[in-house]
Amino acid sequence: MRILVTGATGYIGGRLVPHLLDAGHEVRCMARDPSKLSGDPWRDRVGVVAGDILDVDSLKEALTGCDAAYYLVHSMAGGSDFVERDRQGAANFRDAADATGLRRIVYLGGLGDDTDDLSHHLDSRHEVGRILRSGTTPVTELRAAVIIGSGSVSFEMLRYLTEVLPVMITPRWVRTRCQPTAIRDVLAYLTSAIEDTAAASSIYEIGGPDVLTYEDMMRVYAEVAGLRRRLIIPVPVLSPKLSSHWIGLVTPLPTDVAKPLVDSLKHEVVVTRNDIQAVHPIDRTHYRDAVEGALAHQRGRQVPTRWSDSGGGPAAPAPNDPSWAGGTVFEDRREVPTPASPADLFWAISRVGGDVGYYTARWAWRLRGTLDTLVGGVGLRRGRRHPEELQIGESLDFWRVADLVPGRRLQLFAEMKLPGEAWLEWEAVPDGSGSRLVQTAYFAPRGLWGRLYWAAVFPFHAAIFGRMARKMATAAEHRPA
């Protein structure tokens, strides 16, 4: 079939595409910023269209000629009004599917009993399914609880909580029952579900073979990771709001992402009917095996997608965008000549962040990350997906890759809490028999506080940025053969 995948730059979509290709389907990917797909290994095997679920015309164009489509879009990372955006996006997609004669929509939603007073997050997941099913196009809705896989939001939250805190004073939700699902099982169900031919819509609950509490899941993780036994002490006084701030401090999840997730943890999310196994039978993965697989992929640096890489809106703004014309943009520019080749210099540039760090004053960067975490930002804990490889749109510490020209240029857009917009950019410019490193920091202030902020940090930039550029050039000169 010819299949449209929305959310192809996200955690699930980016992993589903190669499965569909291997199954013999023709795949078209829709993204608000198609350049984010340029680094994917399967990019040359798919069609790519620009589109947005809030733009009906772009949806109709993307769906024209397709037999089926996956709806894998979620706006939670976009802020507190995600419910309304998801509602409108689902209505737009329903209308576009009906108008173009689509034969089936497959949607991945969340487990939860419709009779419960569900959290905003879970209620929104169910509402999206209802809206999609209200059209004439049949919908296959899969409902999953916690998805366990390298780079998933649930796995990262679980991993950091367990690794960082040997003793945990926890909310009561750690005793809530859950039925986690391995990412490999989710992908298998999704790939199979596109083959449904029934004229009516259907809802399937999916889950692994184990029903566990979150406390059980953390204890098993500690065993698999070789950690000492964790002491977990549930108390009744931690509200969801306090819990989300606590998770924001300990894990890579910013508080505005953690809060709707924490609100959902009070609900038991267990499969109540397992009829999908009769229609799409698979050999389900036990929770312990899923954790072992996720850790193995992380240790082997084989993490094709991460939850954090799907954040951000359309193409990240840049200091040379028309919107900044005539506006204030502060700049700190450093140039360092080096005998290293442009290729070696770009190698040093592309390793920035993560375990390598920023080539100088590691303590200062860690302090900046800690301060960002304390005010609800993402901090440094997102790290990098791979020690040397990057692609447009992926997260890197508290940055996002805004632009990338392999061998030549890397531009990062700041996602830390700031009174303005900030970028950090490096270029490897050929210069005679060697090259020249051009490093530029840009800052577009927002109001008076933005200007005061730039004035306050400028002395630190003067002390750190020059050394960073020189040490980056030196690293290029000593690149291992």
Kinemage of the C-alpha trace (Angstrom):
@kinemage 1
@onewidth
@group {chain A} dominant
@subgroup {mainchain}
@vectorlist {calphas} color= white
{ca met a 1} P 0.000 0.000 0.000
{ca arg a 2} L 0.927 3.644 -0.260
{ca ile a 3} L 0.998 4.847 3.334
{ca leu a 4} L 1.317 8.313 4.888
{ca val a 5} L 3.164 8.488 8.211
{ca thr a 6} L 2.528 11.606 10.259
{ca gly a 7} L 4.912 12.216 13.135
{ca ala a 8} L 7.783 10.663 11.157
{ca thr a 9} L 10.257 12.862 13.033
{ca gly a 10} L 8.977 11.532 16.361
{ca tyr a 11} L 9.973 8.615 18.533
{ca ile a 12} L 7.455 6.057 17.210
{ca gly a 13} L 7.169 7.321 13.637
{ca gly a 14} L 10.909 7.384 13.047
{ca arg a 15} L 11.137 3.709 14.041
{ca leu a 16} L 7.990 2.599 12.234
{ca val a 17} L 9.016 3.796 8.768
{ca pro a 18} L 11.760 1.189 8.153
{ca his a 19} L 9.391 -1.577 9.357
{ca leu a 20} L 6.817 -0.504 6.772
{ca leu a 21} L 9.445 -0.359 4.036
{ca asp a 22} L 10.665 -3.845 4.930
{ca ala a 23} L 7.040 -5.042 4.732
{ca gly a 24} L 6.916 -3.846 1.110
{ca his a 25} L 4.831 -0.697 1.510
{ca glu a 26} L 5.412 2.588 -0.283
{ca val a 27} L 5.861 5.228 2.410
{ca arg a 28} L 5.273 8.966 2.341
{ca cys a 29} L 6.338 10.977 5.409
{ca met a 30} L 4.744 14.250 6.465
{ca ala a 31} L 6.700 16.732 8.574
{ca arg a 32} L 6.381 20.407 9.350
{ca asp a 33} L 10.099 20.703 8.655
{ca pro a 34} L 11.124 18.041 6.086
{ca ser a 35} L 14.817 18.843 6.635
{ca lys a 36} L 14.558 17.016 9.979
{ca leu a 37} L 14.371 13.764 8.024
{ca ser a 38} L 17.491 14.428 5.962
{ca gly a 39} L 19.781 12.416 8.229
{ca asp a 40} L 17.608 9.303 8.539
{ca pro a 41} L 19.137 6.226 6.873
{ca trp a 42} L 15.874 5.461 5.075
{ca arg a 43} L 15.382 8.989 3.688
{ca asp a 44} L 16.101 8.018 0.060
{ca arg a 45} L 13.495 5.243 0.198
{ca val a 46} L 10.499 7.431 1.104
{ca gly a 47} L 8.589 10.380 -0.245
{ca val a 48} L 8.506 13.479 1.962
{ca val a 49} L 5.911 16.258 2.047
{ca ala a 50} L 5.652 19.374 4.184
{ca gly a 51} L 2.469 19.501 6.208
{ca asp a 52} L 0.879 20.454 9.509
{ca ile a 53} L -2.125 18.891 11.249
{ca leu a 54} L -3.413 22.434 11.882
{ca asp a 55} L -3.463 23.133 8.121
{ca val a 56} L -6.233 21.187 6.345
{ca asp a 57} L -4.989 22.037 2.846
{ca ser a 58} L -1.523 20.640 3.523
{ca leu a 59} L -3.130 17.499 4.989
{ca lys a 60} L -5.251 16.946 1.884
{ca glu a 61} L -2.188 17.338 -0.318
{ca ala a 62} L -0.211 14.899 1.821
{ca leu a 63} L -3.028 12.285 1.853
{ca thr a 64} L -3.902 12.454 -1.841
{ca gly a 65} L -3.053 9.159 -3.513
{ca cys a 66} L -2.519 7.289 -0.221
{ca asp a 67} L -4.350 4.112 0.767
{ca ala a 68} L -3.853 4.405 4.536
{ca ala a 69} L -2.232 6.653 7.110
{ca tyr a 70} L -0.759 6.586 10.595
{ca tyr a 71} L -1.749 9.332 13.006
{ca leu a 72} L 1.204 9.567 15.394
{ca val a 73} L 1.053 13.240 16.337
{ca his a 74} L 0.934 14.504 19.912
{ca ser a 75} L 1.241 18.144 20.994
{ca met a 76} L 2.038 17.635 24.688
{ca ala a 77} L 5.620 18.900 24.367
{ca gly a 78} L 4.255 22.119 22.877
{ca gly a 79} L 2.855 23.536 26.107
{ca ser a 80} L -0.177 23.611 28.365
{ca asp a 81} L -2.723 24.104 25.543
{ca phe a 82} L -1.892 20.726 23.963
{ca val a 83} L -5.477 19.466 24.458
{ca glu a 84} L -6.980 22.054 22.125
{ca arg a 85} L -4.223 21.619 19.517
{ca asp a 86} L -4.671 17.841 19.533
{ca arg a 87} L -8.444 18.256 19.276
{ca gln a 88} L -8.186 20.552 16.260
{ca gly a 89} L -5.478 18.456 14.634
{ca ala a 90} L -7.574 15.290 14.885
{ca ala a 91} L -10.634 17.048 13.408
{ca asn a 92} L -8.550 18.381 10.524
{ca phe a 93} L -7.052 14.966 9.821
{ca arg a 94} L -10.488 13.300 9.933
{ca asp a 95} L -11.877 15.800 7.415
{ca ala a 96} L -8.861 15.533 5.109
{ca ala a 97} L -8.999 11.708 5.203
{ca asp a 98} L -12.698 11.717 4.317
{ca ala a 99} L -12.166 14.225 1.503
{ca thr a 100} L -9.345 12.221 -0.109
{ca gly a 101} L -10.977 8.777 0.144
{ca leu a 102} L -8.458 7.270 2.544
{ca arg a 103} L -9.181 3.594 3.302
{ca arg a 104} L -7.864 3.422 6.894
{ca ile a 105} L -6.302 5.447 9.716
{ca val a 106} L -4.158 3.750 12.365
{ca tyr a 107} L -3.842 5.750 15.576
{ca leu a 108} L -1.700 5.045 18.636
{ca gly a 109} L -3.401 6.285 21.801
{ca gly a 110} L -3.228 5.593 25.524
{ca leu a 111} L -4.706 2.953 27.820
{ca gly a 112} L -7.194 3.959 30.486
{ca asp a 113} L -10.786 3.242 31.480
{ca asp a 114} L -13.211 5.644 29.799
{ca thr a 115} L -15.430 5.510 32.887
{ca asp a 116} L -12.668 6.965 35.092
{ca asp a 117} L -12.112 10.659 35.698
{ca leu a 118} L -9.041 10.554 33.478
{ca ser a 119} L -6.162 13.022 33.538
{ca his a 120} L -6.027 15.701 30.834
{ca his a 121} L -3.324 13.713 29.055
{ca leu a 122} L -5.189 10.378 28.901
{ca asp a 123} L -8.558 12.019 28.274
{ca ser a 124} L -7.039 13.919 25.349
{ca arg a 125} L -5.582 10.682 23.928
{ca his a 126} L -9.044 9.100 24.015
{ca glu a 127} L -10.711 12.219 22.628
{ca val a 128} L -8.384 12.211 19.620
{ca gly a 129} L -9.479 8.636 18.893
{ca arg a 130} L -13.163 9.573 19.174
{ca ile a 131} L -12.727 12.517 16.803
{ca leu a 132} L -10.878 10.417 14.219
{ca arg a 133} L -13.594 7.728 14.409
{ca ser a 134} L -16.372 10.289 13.936
{ca gly a 135} L -15.584 10.526 10.217
{ca thr a 136} L -16.318 8.054 7.429
{ca thr a 137} L -12.769 6.634 7.287
{ca pro a 138} L -12.347 3.427 9.369
{ca val a 139} L -9.913 3.842 12.252
{ca thr a 140} L -7.841 1.193 14.009
{ca glu a 141} L -6.917 2.612 17.416
{ca leu a 142} L -4.217 0.918 19.484
{ca arg a 143} L -4.103 1.874 23.160
{ca ala a 144} L -0.824 1.371 24.994
{ca ala a 145} L 0.458 2.200 28.463
{ca val a 146} L 4.164 2.703 29.203
{ca ile a 147} L 6.368 1.998 26.175
{ca ile a 148} L 9.790 0.573 27.050
{ca gly a 149} L 12.569 1.197 24.558
{ca ser a 150} L 15.855 3.049 24.309
{ca gly a 151} L 15.076 6.755 24.163
{ca ser a 152} L 11.369 6.544 25.022
{ca val a 153} L 10.013 9.150 27.447
{ca ser a 154} L 8.765 6.478 29.854
{ca phe a 155} L 12.033 4.564 29.832
{ca glu a 156} L 14.121 7.714 30.323
{ca met a 157} L 12.003 8.821 33.277
{ca leu a 158} L 12.240 5.364 34.824
{ca arg a 159} L 15.973 5.113 34.161
{ca tyr a 160} L 16.939 8.445 35.684
{ca leu a 161} L 14.720 8.080 38.734
{ca thr a 162} L 16.224 4.671 39.487
{ca glu a 163} L 19.851 5.505 38.718
{ca val a 164} L 20.026 8.894 40.399
{ca leu a 165} L 18.089 8.120 43.591
{ca pro a 166} L 19.141 5.079 45.673
{ca val a 167} L 16.518 6.157 48.239
{ca met a 168} L 13.227 7.523 46.925
{ca ile a 169} L 10.504 9.311 48.869
{ca thr a 170} L 7.752 8.751 46.343
{ca pro a 171} L 4.080 9.594 45.760
{ca arg a 172} L 1.401 6.943 46.075
{ca trp a 173} L 1.344 6.427 42.306
{ca val a 174} L 4.384 4.128 42.557
{ca arg a 175} L 1.897 1.455 43.715
{ca thr a 176} L -0.369 1.941 40.679
{ca arg a 177} L -0.552 -1.044 38.350
{ca cys a 178} L 0.655 -0.727 34.781
{ca gln a 179} L 1.108 -3.067 31.806
{ca pro a 180} L 4.273 -1.916 30.001
{ca thr a 181} L 4.884 -2.734 26.341
{ca ala a 182} L 8.211 -3.152 24.551
{ca ile a 183} L 8.767 -0.793 21.643
{ca arg a 184} L 9.388 -3.800 19.377
{ca asp a 185} L 5.873 -5.082 20.186
{ca val a 186} L 4.287 -1.689 19.543
{ca leu a 187} L 5.962 -1.519 16.126
{ca ala a 188} L 4.852 -5.073 15.316
{ca tyr a 189} L 1.228 -4.262 16.200
{ca leu a 190} L 1.319 -1.007 14.230
{ca thr a 191} L 2.803 -2.678 11.145
{ca ser a 192} L 0.181 -5.433 11.260
{ca ala a 193} L -2.768 -3.111 11.968
{ca ile a 194} L -2.404 -1.269 8.667
{ca glu a 195} L -3.582 -4.485 6.959
{ca asp a 196} L -7.027 -4.331 8.626
{ca thr a 197} L -9.825 -4.519 6.057
{ca ala a 198} L -12.913 -4.231 8.273
{ca ala a 199} L -15.341 -1.490 7.315
{ca ala a 200} L -15.936 -0.548 10.947
{ca ser a 201} L -13.533 1.169 13.323
{ca ser a 202} L -11.952 -0.823 16.138
{ca ile a 203} L -10.114 -0.235 19.413
{ca tyr a 204} L -7.439 -2.649 20.607
{ca glu a 205} L -5.663 -2.564 23.947
{ca ile a 206} L -2.029 -3.624 23.776
{ca gly a 207} L 0.347 -4.540 26.561
{ca gly a 208} L 3.149 -6.904 27.434
{ca pro a 209} L 2.655 -10.136 29.402
{ca asp a 210} L 3.555 -8.520 32.760
{ca val a 211} L 1.342 -6.407 35.030
{ca leu a 212} L 3.564 -4.441 37.419
{ca thr a 213} L 3.499 -1.430 39.703
{ca tyr a 214} L 5.847 1.432 38.943
{ca glu a 215} L 7.751 0.389 42.052
{ca asp a 216} L 8.156 -3.104 40.586
{ca met a 217} L 9.389 -1.601 37.332
{ca met a 218} L 12.047 0.479 39.086
{ca arg a 219} L 13.255 -2.495 41.106
{ca val a 220} L 13.567 -4.672 38.004
{ca tyr a 221} L 15.402 -1.880 36.204
{ca ala a 222} L 17.882 -1.626 39.094
{ca glu a 223} L 18.518 -5.393 38.915
{ca val a 224} L 19.046 -5.375 35.144
{ca ala a 225} L 21.301 -2.295 35.304
{ca gly a 226} L 23.416 -3.840 38.080
{ca leu a 227} L 22.469 -1.233 40.678
{ca arg a 228} L 22.093 -1.807 44.384
{ca arg a 229} L 18.582 -2.476 45.641
{ca arg a 230} L 16.607 0.784 45.726
{ca leu a 231} L 14.735 1.836 48.872
{ca ile a 232} L 11.327 3.185 47.819
{ca ile a 233} L 9.162 4.877 50.455
{ca pro a 234} L 5.695 5.963 49.263
{ca val a 235} L 4.139 8.912 51.101
{ca pro a 236} L 0.685 10.493 50.638
{ca val a 237} L 1.734 14.142 50.681
{ca leu a 238} L 3.405 14.541 47.291
{ca ser a 239} L 0.906 16.182 44.935
{ca pro a 240} L 1.158 15.758 41.141
{ca lys a 241} L 2.514 19.309 40.900
{ca leu a 242} L 5.265 18.624 43.436
{ca ser a 243} L 5.979 15.284 41.787
{ca ser a 244} L 6.390 16.910 38.374
{ca his a 245} L 8.911 19.417 39.765
{ca trp a 246} L 10.774 16.580 41.452
{ca ile a 247} L 10.868 14.595 38.167
{ca gly a 248} L 11.951 17.752 36.352
{ca leu a 249} L 14.934 18.061 38.699
{ca val a 250} L 16.007 14.414 38.528
{ca thr a 251} L 15.228 13.368 34.953
{ca pro a 252} L 15.693 14.941 31.493
{ca leu a 253} L 11.970 15.718 31.305
{ca pro a 254} L 11.171 19.426 31.683
{ca thr a 255} L 8.436 20.195 34.185
{ca asp a 256} L 5.832 21.128 31.544
{ca val a 257} L 6.219 17.649 29.993
{ca ala a 258} L 6.468 15.825 33.332
{ca lys a 259} L 3.267 17.299 34.805
{ca pro a 260} L 0.683 15.824 32.389
{ca leu a 261} L 2.512 12.495 32.543
{ca val a 262} L 2.546 12.473 36.354
{ca asp a 263} L -1.156 13.376 36.428
{ca ser a 264} L -1.789 10.176 34.451
{ca leu a 265} L 0.182 7.891 36.760
{ca lys a 266} L -2.644 7.739 39.307
{ca his a 267} L -4.727 5.741 36.809
{ca glu a 268} L -4.371 1.984 36.492
{ca val a 269} L -3.487 1.265 32.865
{ca val a 270} L -3.955 -2.460 32.373
{ca val a 271} L -5.302 -4.368 29.378
{ca thr a 272} L -8.895 -5.435 30.104
{ca arg a 273} L -9.455 -7.270 26.823
{ca asn a 274} L -6.729 -9.001 24.821
{ca asp a 275} L -8.652 -9.500 21.584
{ca ile a 276} L -5.835 -8.056 19.460
{ca gln a 277} L -3.920 -11.313 19.883
{ca ala a 278} L -6.652 -13.109 17.955
{ca val a 279} L -6.406 -10.630 15.068
{ca his a 280} L -2.734 -9.636 15.124
{ca pro a 281} L -0.912 -12.304 17.169
{ca ile a 282} L 2.689 -11.608 18.197
{ca asp a 283} L 5.130 -13.138 20.674
{ca arg a 284} L 4.972 -10.472 23.371
{ca thr a 285} L 8.104 -9.294 25.170
{ca his a 286} L 8.448 -9.529 28.937
{ca tyr a 287} L 9.272 -6.317 30.791
{ca arg a 288} L 12.705 -7.523 31.961
{ca asp a 289} L 13.671 -8.464 28.401
{ca ala a 290} L 12.475 -5.068 27.142
{ca val a 291} L 14.673 -3.280 29.703
{ca glu a 292} L 17.652 -5.449 28.797
{ca gly a 293} L 17.137 -4.655 25.125
{ca ala a 294} L 16.793 -0.913 25.739
{ca leu a 295} L 19.979 -0.798 27.811
{ca ala a 296} L 21.867 -2.856 25.230
{ca his a 297} L 20.877 -0.428 22.485
{ca gln a 298} L 21.951 2.548 24.576
{ca arg a 299} L 25.295 1.020 25.448
{ca gly a 300} L 25.849 0.163 21.806
{ca arg a 301} L 24.839 3.692 20.786
{ca gln a 302} L 22.117 2.270 18.552
{ca val a 303} L 19.289 4.640 19.410
{ca pro a 304} L 17.596 5.644 16.143
{ca thr a 305} L 15.032 7.983 17.776
{ca arg a 306} L 14.468 9.632 21.150
{ca trp a 307} L 11.436 11.284 22.716
{ca ser a 308} L 13.260 14.617 22.928
{ca asp a 309} L 14.036 14.726 19.197
{ca ser a 310} L 10.372 15.237 18.316
{ca gly a 311} L 10.103 18.518 20.228
{ca gly a 312} L 10.126 21.997 18.840
{ca gly a 313} L 7.906 23.507 16.237
{ca pro a 314} L 8.590 24.049 12.574
{ca ala a 315} L 12.123 24.855 11.494
{ca ala a 316} L 13.845 26.511 14.413
{ca pro a 317} L 14.175 30.291 14.030
{ca ala a 318} L 17.522 31.646 12.966
{ca pro a 319} L 19.172 35.017 13.602
{ca asn a 320} L 19.086 35.805 9.876
{ca asp a 321} L 15.347 35.127 9.514
{ca pro a 322} L 13.287 37.997 8.085
{ca ser a 323} L 11.459 38.272 11.415
{ca trp a 324} L 14.660 39.555 12.995
{ca ala a 325} L 15.270 42.193 10.311
{ca gly a 326} L 15.765 45.503 12.043
{ca gly a 327} L 15.539 43.852 15.466
{ca thr a 328} L 18.295 43.601 18.042
{ca val a 329} L 20.572 40.573 17.735
{ca phe a 330} L 23.686 40.540 19.906
{ca glu a 331} L 26.677 38.618 18.570
{ca asp a 332} L 29.875 37.106 19.924
{ca arg a 333} L 32.154 35.997 17.082
{ca arg a 334} L 35.476 34.134 17.363
{ca glu a 335} L 37.795 32.968 14.573
{ca val a 336} L 40.661 30.501 15.013
{ca pro a 337} L 43.005 29.479 12.163
{ca thr a 338} L 44.262 25.905 12.280
{ca pro a 339} L 46.405 23.597 10.142
{ca ala a 340} L 43.701 20.937 10.532
{ca ser a 341} L 41.697 20.104 7.440
{ca pro a 342} L 38.049 21.258 7.203
{ca ala a 343} L 36.986 17.607 7.573
{ca asp a 344} L 38.963 17.189 10.799
{ca leu a 345} L 37.716 20.528 12.096
{ca phe a 346} L 34.107 19.590 11.431
{ca trp a 347} L 34.723 16.276 13.185
{ca ala a 348} L 35.677 18.236 16.321
{ca ile a 349} L 32.663 20.516 15.889
{ca ser a 350} L 30.235 17.616 15.492
{ca arg a 351} L 31.333 16.028 18.796
{ca val a 352} L 30.276 18.992 20.938
{ca gly a 353} L 28.048 18.351 23.959
{ca gly a 354} L 27.130 15.072 25.592
{ca asp a 355} L 30.056 13.205 27.128
{ca val a 356} L 32.631 15.348 25.277
{ca gly a 357} L 31.180 18.553 26.647
{ca tyr a 358} L 32.032 22.009 25.354
{ca tyr a 359} L 35.823 21.733 25.311
{ca thr a 360} L 36.359 24.066 28.261
{ca ala a 361} L 34.975 25.069 31.668
{ca arg a 362} L 32.914 21.903 32.103
{ca trp a 363} L 31.904 23.128 35.572
{ca ala a 364} L 30.400 26.295 34.095
{ca trp a 365} L 28.281 24.377 31.588
{ca arg a 366} L 27.129 21.990 34.306
{ca leu a 367} L 26.199 24.941 36.500
{ca arg a 368} L 24.220 26.478 33.630
{ca gly a 369} L 22.441 23.178 33.115
{ca thr a 370} L 21.619 22.893 36.814
{ca leu a 371} L 20.236 26.430 36.922
{ca asp a 372} L 18.099 25.698 33.890
{ca thr a 373} L 16.737 22.551 35.540
{ca leu a 374} L 15.876 24.451 38.720
{ca val a 375} L 13.644 26.842 36.775
{ca gly a 376} L 11.877 24.020 34.920
{ca gly a 377} L 14.098 23.812 31.846
{ca val a 378} L 15.536 20.750 30.140
{ca gly a 379} L 19.067 21.099 31.554
{ca leu a 380} L 21.920 18.985 30.201
{ca arg a 381} L 20.526 15.523 30.891
{ca arg a 382} L 19.124 14.900 27.416
{ca gly a 383} L 22.721 14.436 26.247
{ca arg a 384} L 23.282 13.201 22.713
{ca arg a 385} L 21.822 10.359 20.689
{ca his a 386} L 25.243 9.470 19.194
{ca pro a 387} L 28.761 10.698 20.116
{ca glu a 388} L 29.561 12.009 16.613
{ca glu a 389} L 26.484 11.804 14.373
{ca leu a 390} L 23.878 14.570 14.309
{ca gln a 391} L 20.820 15.419 12.260
{ca ile a 392} L 18.586 18.449 11.953
{ca gly a 393} L 15.895 18.658 14.617
{ca glu a 394} L 17.412 16.339 17.208
{ca ser a 395} L 18.083 17.470 20.758
{ca leu a 396} L 21.581 17.941 22.157
{ca asp a 397} L 21.748 18.788 25.864
{ca phe a 398} L 19.709 21.999 26.183
{ca trp a 399} L 20.069 22.765 22.470
{ca arg a 400} L 18.357 21.558 19.312
{ca val a 401} L 20.129 21.161 15.967
{ca ala a 402} L 18.686 24.004 13.904
{ca asp a 403} L 20.890 23.636 10.838
{ca leu a 404} L 23.529 21.206 9.662
{ca val a 405} L 25.693 21.216 6.549
{ca pro a 406} L 27.864 18.083 6.854
{ca gly a 407} L 31.541 18.915 6.715
{ca arg a 408} L 30.893 22.630 6.925
{ca arg a 409} L 28.426 24.078 9.447
{ca leu a 410} L 26.519 23.294 12.646
{ca gln a 411} L 23.980 25.625 14.232
{ca leu a 412} L 22.289 24.943 17.582
{ca phe a 413} L 19.152 26.656 18.869
{ca ala a 414} L 18.884 27.095 22.655
{ca glu a 415} L 15.957 25.421 24.447
{ca met a 416} L 17.059 26.523 27.907
{ca lys a 417} L 14.956 29.047 29.799
{ca leu a 418} L 16.036 32.453 28.493
{ca pro a 419} L 14.647 35.995 28.168
{ca gly a 420} L 15.131 35.801 24.408
{ca glu a 421} L 16.303 33.479 21.623
{ca ala a 422} L 19.873 32.154 21.406
{ca trp a 423} L 21.973 30.241 18.894
{ca leu a 424} L 25.498 28.845 18.841
{ca glu a 425} L 27.089 28.217 15.468
{ca trp a 426} L 30.353 26.803 14.131
{ca glu a 427} L 31.732 26.795 10.599
{ca ala a 428} L 34.747 24.946 9.214
{ca val a 429} L 36.011 27.276 6.477
{ca pro a 430} L 38.779 26.121 4.085
{ca asp a 431} L 41.801 28.399 4.469
{ca gly a 432} L 44.880 27.657 2.392
{ca ser a 433} L 46.304 24.276 3.340
{ca gly a 434} L 44.303 24.248 6.569
{ca ser a 435} L 41.043 25.749 7.740
{ca arg a 436} L 39.495 28.406 9.924
{ca leu a 437} L 37.007 27.859 12.729
{ca val a 438} L 34.316 30.546 12.851
{ca gln a 439} L 32.295 30.362 16.069
{ca thr a 440} L 29.355 32.722 16.578
{ca ala a 441} L 26.936 33.106 19.462
{ca tyr a 442} L 23.735 35.033 18.692
{ca phe a 443} L 21.170 36.368 21.133
{ca ala a 444} L 17.904 38.134 20.275
{ca pro a 445} L 16.757 39.693 23.592
{ca arg a 446} L 13.153 39.889 24.706
{ca gly a 447} L 12.496 43.203 26.389
{ca leu a 448} L 14.605 44.833 29.097
{ca trp a 449} L 15.319 41.558 30.912
{ca gly a 450} L 16.826 40.112 27.762
{ca arg a 451} L 19.230 43.002 27.414
{ca leu a 452} L 20.190 42.828 31.092
{ca tyr a 453} L 20.755 39.088 30.732
{ca trp a 454} L 23.169 39.566 27.822
{ca ala a 455} L 25.088 42.186 29.732
{ca ala a 456} L 25.302 39.890 32.768
{ca val a 457} L 26.605 36.834 30.868
{ca phe a 458} L 28.911 38.666 28.467
{ca pro a 459} L 31.925 38.536 30.840
{ca phe a 460} L 31.481 34.753 31.107
{ca his a 461} L 31.286 34.489 27.338
{ca ala a 462} L 34.500 36.472 27.040
{ca ala a 463} L 36.238 34.056 29.391
{ca ile a 464} L 34.787 30.825 27.975
{ca phe a 465} L 33.959 31.197 24.268
{ca gly a 466} L 37.450 32.099 23.103
{ca arg a 467} L 38.991 29.111 24.901
{ca met a 468} L 36.241 26.849 23.600
{ca ala a 469} L 37.022 27.766 19.982
{ca arg a 470} L 40.776 27.321 20.456
{ca lys a 471} L 40.409 23.945 22.179
{ca met a 472} L 38.019 22.756 19.477
{ca ala a 473} L 40.604 23.641 16.860
{ca thr a 474} L 43.305 21.862 18.875
{ca ala a 475} L 41.133 18.737 19.108
{ca ala a 476} L 40.838 18.767 15.317
{ca glu a 477} L 44.615 18.949 14.979
{ca his a 478} L 45.007 15.863 17.204
{ca arg a 479} L 42.211 13.787 15.709
{ca pro a 480} L 43.060 10.085 16.064
{ca ala a 481} L 44.016 8.444 12.790
